[in-house]
């Protein structure tokens, strides 16, 4: 299994029909064991934070056992627009 920021971004984009995805490899030597993600998707509308994170975790169920640290931020398109205007 390929574990990289690109592969995670592609999978999140596809499976969550995301409007925007950012994935950063936060491992000091970029060895793909620690990631920070931002996912913007209409699938998050009307869902509390825990349900949003569960959607992301379900999407990456195969990859997460190989990741040591995983930080995620999940926003609706409306929230993303408001955040960028600040």
N, C-alpha and C positions, 0 to 999 in steps of 0.2 A: 504494500500500500504506500502510495506517495503521500507524504505529509508535508505540505508547504503552504505558505500564505496564499499562493495562487490556487492550489487545489481546494482549500477551504473556501475561499471567496467564490470560486466557480460553483461549488456544491450549494452553498448558502443562497447564491443568486438564483440558481435553477430551482431548487426544492422549495424555497420560501417565496418565490416569485418577487424577489426584492427589487425595490426601486434603486437602492443604493447599498453597497457593501464595502466596508473597509476592513482589511485584516492586516495586522502588524505582528510580525514575529518579534516578540519581546525577549527572547533568549539572548543573553549577552553575546554569545558567539554565533547567533543565528542558526542554531542546530535544530530548529523546528520542534521544540518541546514546550514552548510557552507562547501564548497568543493573546492579543487584544482585538476584539471585533466590534464593529458597529454595523447593525443591520436595520435597514429602513424598509418596512413592508406593510402593505394594506392588510395582511393576514394578522397583524397585531391589533387592529382596531377593535375596541371594545373588550380587550383582554387585559387582565391585571399583569403586573410585572412577572410574577411566578409562572403564569401560563405562557407568556412570551419566551421566557428563558427555557421552559420545557420544550417548546417548538424548536428552538435552536439546538438544544441538547439531543432531541430525537433525530434531527437532521444529521447531526454529527456523531451519532451513536457508535459508529465503527471507529471513528478517529479519536474520540475522547479518552479511551483507555491508554492511548499512546502519548497523551498530552499531560504534562505535569502541572501547568498553570493555565487557566482559561478565564479571561475577563470579558464580559459581554455587555453591550449597551444596545437596547432594542427600542426602536421608535417607530411611530406611525409616520406617514409622509407629512401630515399636518404638524406633528411635533418637530420633525426634522426641519421643516420650513421656518417655524418659530425660533428654533435654536440657532439657525444660521443667521437670522435677522438681528440677534443680540450683539 
